[in-house]
Amino acid sequence: MKLVGFGCSITFGSELYHPDVNIDDFHGNTKYREAHSWLGQLGSRFNCSSTDNLSQPANSNFAIGQQVANYFLTTTYDPEVVICIGWTHQARMSWLSDKKWVHNGFIDKIFSQSHKEWVANTNENDHLILSNNAKFAVNSMCASRGTRLIQFSACGSAAYNPYNLYYLNGTTMQEYLSKRGKELGRNYFADGGHPNELGHAEFTEIMAEWVQAKKLL
């Protein structure tokens, strides 16, 4: 199997730092970060032939939908590929700039005025519609293509999603780890609020049981 992952900073593995690599050495830390994220650990657990982490910090569900579509449009069908998505907060938004995605977490650096106008003229329901449309599109694309899909909510809304294959439907990775950490007296988060190595490992452990039961890998 080949895992291709999409998501925000949680799936990206933000704040996963190799103890012997300088915190500013982004490229030197890449292998460690990707191997210790839930995506990398899931691929290792099931002996997948490859794991491609295409997630982006501050990514939006709107952009994730577009990124999955672009992946399908630019690659040939491979029955070994499994799409893996950690959906993010529904209030996020993204724009294309020079063929690169710019997310609203960083948008002030490029489109400060347009970002302010967007925030002033949108509301929670608008965000939710775009987010739900992205999920519907991805689920439809995977179904029509016959591609397996592993998905869950990494952060944001814990609302129920109308899909048969949606892990921990009704909660998020962040919420689960927060509750589980209190129960066990463990810290599953780094200083910046992202799951740490233990958090990713804990989440992978329970998700692997579900993945195996659903025969997704």
Secondary structure as GFF3:
##gff-version 3
##sequence-region A 1 217
A	DSSP	beta_strand	2	7	.	.	.	ID=ss1
A	DSSP	alpha_helix	9	12	.	.	.	ID=ss2
A	DSSP	alpha_helix	26	36	.	.	.	ID=ss3
A	DSSP	alpha_helix	38	45	.	.	.	ID=ss4
A	DSSP	beta_strand	50	53	.	.	.	ID=ss5
A	DSSP	alpha_helix	61	74	.	.	.	ID=ss6
A	DSSP	beta_strand	81	87	.	.	.	ID=ss7
A	DSSP	beta_strand	94	97	.	.	.	ID=ss8
A	DSSP	beta_strand	100	103	.	.	.	ID=ss9
A	DSSP	alpha_helix	108	120	.	.	.	ID=ss10
A	DSSP	alpha_helix	124	145	.	.	.	ID=ss11
A	DSSP	beta_strand	148	153	.	.	.	ID=ss12
A	DSSP	alpha_helix	173	184	.	.	.	ID=ss13
A	DSSP	alpha_helix	197	213	.	.	.	ID=ss14
###
